[in-house]
Amino acid sequence: VARPPGRVLRCGSTSPATARMAQTWARTGRRGVRGRGGLTVVSLARPSTAAASTASSAAAAPSGSAWRGDTPPQSSLPYNPDGTVDYTSIDDSPISKVLISTIRGLLVREVGTDTDPRPWTEFNAVLTSVREVNDMKGTARDVTVRAKRVFAGILPALGIGWIPPLWKKYVKGSTPQWAANYAFVLVFTILFPWLMGPMEGIDHVDVPVPAGLRKVFSFLPATVSVPQAIKAERCRFLEQSGCASVCVNSCKAPSQEWLGEDFGMDLHIQPNYDDFSCQWKFNVTPPPLYEDAAVMVPCFKKCPSEYKGEKDAFRQAARIRAGFGVKDGVDTYTGETLEAISRRASAAAVADAAAAAGGFTVCTASKA
């Protein structure tokens, strides 16, 4: 479809992340400016040499293995004097304060007691309850069930528990898939930066603008590029929890199940343990957990879990089954033999892994 040259429609405010992505588009040949939620209208304007040069510099981000302790890249927020990311501008938002305190209350209900004296609107205090839920007695599946109860309780706690059934009954079947995906993109990019850090819309599709509208408003382009997924540049929850099992069992797995069950929206969450970015792909069916790349990682070097390595049978079983990171019975990441890992895995974790893997013989790896 032909598009009028040089025509760009700006939608929403332009953040540093927006500007950076616009530079990337200039470098790759796609043009546009994306605002809140990532909505972009494509134009054929050619990028300037300076913009292309800036984009090339931005693309040369530091690399490493964040799960090993390397510092992941981040360019959307300022830094504190100690080198950590400063989330003050996000945490000061009334939306952030309400959601943080709401989720903390739901987590404390699961644990049975509140052990952190810090204010209920403080993010790091929420992580205390998250770790306590993760380290409660039981298997990785038990953690996922508890975390899913927390997610499912957010909207009722806010007095809007009617939204999921309304969506499933009236909205889901009558809304184009691109619009449904974009609705979730908007919700998460607007409401959850306190949890995941700055996010941007990705995986754009070109949606034709109705001819009737273009006749009335001649300035409208032929198509609008709409994001269908989101990407957190440096997931705050993943980084500050410092634990692969907290990521998988307290966020990824329960979030996928919650959106699927309550909203009828398939979701595949793809954390990147090398740079701590994370992609949420809406209307994408996630693979079985034992086949998911997210479990193909050992415990983080800085994992704070009290049960580090003791309940990780599921993860190790998945890696053995996939032939990932295991050679001649030795974990190529940690240098340990599978027998050594097996000795510290709890019997419940081994049984949990065997059941999830469909009877596959396990001698190791997932809750922590």
C-alpha positions in Angstrom: 0.0 0.0 0.0 1.4 3.3 -1.0 2.0 5.8 1.8 2.4 9.6 1.4 6.1 10.5 1.9 7.2 12.4 4.9 3.9 12.1 6.8 4.3 11.2 10.5 1.5 11.3 13.1 2.7 11.5 16.7 0.6 9.7 19.3 1.2 10.4 22.9 4.3 11.7 24.6 7.8 10.9 23.4 10.1 9.5 26.1 13.8 8.9 25.8 13.0 5.3 25.0 10.7 6.5 22.2 13.5 8.7 20.8 15.9 5.9 20.9 13.6 3.5 19.1 12.9 6.2 16.5 16.7 6.3 15.8 16.7 2.5 15.5 13.9 2.7 13.0 15.8 5.2 11.0 18.8 2.9 10.9 16.8 -0.1 9.8 14.7 1.7 7.2 11.4 1.9 9.0 10.3 5.3 9.9 8.0 6.6 12.6 7.6 8.0 16.0 5.9 5.9 18.7 4.2 7.4 21.7 2.8 5.9 24.9 2.0 2.3 24.2 4.1 2.3 21.1 1.5 3.4 18.5 3.3 4.5 15.4 2.3 5.9 12.0 4.7 4.9 9.3 6.1 7.4 6.9 8.7 7.2 4.1 10.8 10.1 5.3 14.5 9.3 4.8 16.7 9.4 7.9 19.4 12.0 8.2 23.0 10.9 8.3 23.3 12.3 11.9 20.3 10.2 13.1 21.7 7.1 11.5 25.0 7.7 13.2 23.4 8.2 16.6 21.4 5.0 16.2 24.5 3.1 15.4 26.1 4.3 18.6 23.0 3.5 20.6 22.9 0.0 19.2 26.5 -0.7 20.5 25.1 -1.5 23.9 27.3 -3.3 26.4 26.9 -7.1 26.4 27.4 -9.7 29.0 25.7 -12.3 31.2 23.5 -10.5 33.7 22.6 -13.7 35.5 26.4 -14.2 36.2 26.5 -10.7 37.8 27.4 -8.5 34.9 25.6 -5.1 34.8 22.8 -5.1 32.1 22.4 -2.0 29.8 19.8 0.6 30.5 19.4 4.1 29.0 15.8 5.2 29.9 16.3 6.3 33.5 19.0 8.0 35.6 21.3 6.2 38.0 21.8 6.5 41.7 25.3 7.3 43.1 25.8 3.6 43.9 25.2 2.6 40.2 21.7 1.3 40.6 18.8 2.5 38.5 16.8 5.4 39.9 13.1 4.5 39.7 11.9 7.5 41.7 10.1 9.1 38.8 8.1 5.9 38.3 7.5 5.1 42.0 6.2 8.6 42.8 3.3 8.0 40.4 -0.1 7.6 42.3 -0.8 4.6 40.0 2.4 3.0 41.1 1.7 3.6 44.8 -1.8 2.1 44.6 -0.7 -1.0 42.7 2.4 -1.6 44.8 0.4 -1.5 48.1 -2.4 -3.6 46.6 -0.1 -6.4 45.5 1.9 -6.3 48.7 -1.4 -6.8 50.6 -2.2 -9.8 48.5 1.3 -11.3 49.0 1.1 -10.8 52.7 -2.2 -12.6 52.7 -0.5 -15.6 51.1 2.4 -15.6 53.5 0.2 -15.0 56.5 2.3 -12.2 58.1 4.1 -8.9 57.1 7.7 -9.1 58.0 9.0 -5.9 56.3 8.7 -2.6 58.3 9.1 -0.4 55.2 6.2 1.6 53.8 3.6 -0.4 51.8 4.3 1.7 48.8 8.0 0.8 48.6 8.9 -1.6 45.8 11.8 -3.3 47.6 9.4 -4.2 50.5 7.2 -6.0 48.0 10.1 -8.2 47.0 10.4 -9.3 50.6 7.0 -10.9 50.4 7.7 -12.2 46.9 10.7 -14.1 48.2 8.8 -15.4 51.2 6.1 -16.8 48.9 8.8 -18.3 46.7 10.5 -19.9 49.7 7.3 -21.3 51.3 7.1 -25.1 51.8 6.1 -26.8 48.6 7.2 -27.2 45.0 7.6 -24.9 42.0 4.0 -25.6 41.0 2.8 -24.5 44.5 4.6 -21.2 44.1 2.9 -20.6 40.7 -0.5 -21.3 42.1 0.0 -18.9 45.0 1.3 -16.2 42.6 -1.6 -16.7 40.3 -4.0 -16.1 43.2 -2.2 -12.8 43.8 -2.5 -11.7 40.1 -6.2 -12.8 40.0 -6.8 -10.8 43.1 -5.5 -7.4 41.9 -8.7 -6.3 40.0 -11.1 -7.4 42.7 -9.0 -5.7 45.3 -9.3 -2.5 43.3 -13.1 -2.9 43.0 -13.0 -3.7 39.3 -13.2 -7.5 39.4 -16.0 -7.3 36.8 -13.5 -6.5 34.0 -12.2 -10.0 33.2 -15.7 -11.6 32.7 -16.9 -8.6 30.8 -13.9 -8.8 28.5 -14.3 -12.5 27.9 -18.0 -12.4 27.3 -18.5 -9.2 25.3 -15.2 -7.7 24.1 -12.9 -10.7 23.2 -15.2 -12.1 20.5 -16.1 -8.8 18.8 -12.7 -7.1 18.8 -10.1 -7.5 16.0 -7.1 -9.4 17.4 -4.7 -6.5 16.7 -6.9 -4.2 18.8 -7.1 -6.7 21.6 -3.4 -7.2 21.7 -2.9 -3.4 21.6 -5.3 -3.0 24.5 -3.0 -5.2 26.6 0.1 -3.3 25.4 -1.5 -0.1 26.6 -2.5 -1.5 30.0 0.9 -2.9 30.8 3.0 0.0 29.5 0.8 2.5 31.4 0.2 0.6 34.7 3.2 -1.6 35.3 6.5 0.4 34.8 6.9 0.2 38.6 7.2 -3.6 38.2 9.1 -4.0 34.9 10.7 -0.6 34.4 10.3 1.4 31.1 8.7 -0.6 28.3 8.0 -0.1 24.6 5.7 -1.6 22.1 7.2 -4.1 19.6 6.1 -6.5 16.9 4.1 -3.9 15.0 1.5 -4.7 12.4 0.2 -2.2 9.8 -3.5 -1.6 10.2 -5.4 0.1 7.3 -7.1 3.4 8.1 -10.7 3.2 6.9 -11.2 5.0 3.6 -14.2 6.9 5.0 -12.0 8.5 7.7 -9.3 9.4 5.2 -11.9 11.1 3.0 -13.0 13.3 5.9 -9.5 13.8 7.4 -7.2 14.0 4.4 -4.1 14.2 6.6 -4.5 10.6 7.8 -2.0 8.1 6.4 -3.0 4.9 4.6 -2.0 2.6 7.5 -1.2 2.8 11.2 1.5 0.7 12.7 0.3 -0.8 16.0 2.4 -2.8 18.5 1.3 -6.3 19.4 3.8 -7.0 22.2 5.9 -5.2 24.8 9.5 -5.2 25.8 10.9 -4.1 29.1 14.4 -2.7 28.5 15.7 -4.0 31.9 13.1 -5.7 33.9 13.1 -4.4 37.4 11.5 -7.4 38.9 13.8 -9.9 37.3 16.9 -7.9 38.3 16.0 -7.0 41.8 14.6 -10.4 42.7 17.9 -11.8 41.6 16.5 -15.3 41.1 15.5 -17.2 38.0 12.9 -19.3 39.9 11.2 -16.1 41.2 11.0 -14.9 37.6 9.6 -18.1 36.3 7.4 -19.3 39.1 6.3 -16.0 40.6 5.8 -13.9 37.4 6.1 -15.7 34.1 4.1 -18.9 34.6 1.4 -17.4 36.8 1.0 -14.4 34.5 0.6 -16.6 31.4 -2.0 -18.7 33.2 -3.9 -15.8 34.7 -4.3 -13.9 31.4 -5.3 -17.1 29.6 -7.8 -18.2 32.2 -9.4 -14.8 33.2 -9.2 -13.0 29.9 -8.8 -15.7 27.3 -5.6 -14.1 26.1 -2.7 -16.3 25.3 0.6 -14.9 26.5 4.2 -16.0 26.1 6.6 -14.2 28.4 10.3 -14.3 27.3 12.8 -13.1 29.8 16.4 -12.6 28.6 18.8 -13.5 31.4 21.8 -12.0 29.6 20.5 -8.4 29.6 17.5 -8.7 31.9 15.1 -7.5 29.1 11.7 -9.2 28.9 9.2 -9.5 26.1 5.5 -10.2 26.6 4.0 -11.6 23.4 0.2 -11.4 23.4 -1.9 -13.9 21.5 1.1 -16.3 21.4 0.6 -19.7 22.9 3.4 -20.4 25.4 5.2 -23.8 25.1 5.1 -26.3 27.9 7.2 -24.9 30.7 9.7 -27.8 30.5 10.3 -26.8 26.8 10.5 -23.1 27.5 13.8 -21.3 27.0 13.1 -19.4 30.2 13.9 -22.4 32.4 17.2 -23.2 30.5 19.3 -21.3 33.0 21.0 -22.2 36.3 20.7 -20.3 39.5 21.9 -16.7 39.3 25.3 -15.9 40.8 23.7 -13.4 43.2 20.5 -15.4 44.0 19.3 -14.5 47.5 16.9 -17.4 47.9 17.3 -19.4 51.1 16.7 -22.5 49.0 19.2 -21.8 46.3 19.8 -25.0 44.4 17.7 -27.2 46.7 14.4 -27.2 44.7 15.7 -26.8 41.2 14.9 -30.3 39.9 12.4 -29.0 37.3 14.8 -26.6 35.6 17.6 -29.1 35.4 15.3 -31.8 34.0 14.2 -29.5 31.3 17.8 -28.7 30.4 18.7 -32.4 30.3 15.7 -33.2 28.1 16.6 -30.4 25.7 20.3 -31.2 25.8 21.0 -27.6 26.8 24.0 -26.7 29.0 24.7 -30.3 30.0 27.7 -32.3 28.7 28.7 -35.8 29.8 26.6 -35.4 33.0 28.1 -32.1 34.0 26.4 -28.7 34.1 28.6 -26.5 31.8 27.5 -23.4 33.7 28.3 -24.4 37.2 30.7 -27.2 36.6 28.8 -29.5 38.9 27.9 -33.1 38.2 24.2 -33.9 37.9 24.6 -36.3 40.8 25.8 -33.5 43.0 22.9 -31.3 42.0 20.5 -34.2 42.6 21.7 -34.7 46.2 20.7 -31.2 47.1 17.3 -31.3 45.3 14.4 -32.0 47.6 12.3 -35.2 47.0 9.2 -33.0 46.4 11.0 -31.0 43.7 12.2 -34.1 41.9 8.7 -35.6 42.0 7.3 -32.3 40.7 9.8 -32.3 37.9 9.1 -35.9 36.9 5.3 -35.3 36.9 5.6 -32.1 34.8 8.0 -33.8 32.3 5.5 -36.6 31.7 7.4 -39.3 33.6 10.8 -38.2 32.3 13.6 -39.6 34.5 15.1 -36.7 36.5 18.0 -36.4 38.8 17.9 -32.7 39.2 16.6 -28.9 38.6 13.6 -25.6 39.2 12.2 -24.0 42.2 15.2 -22.0 43.2 
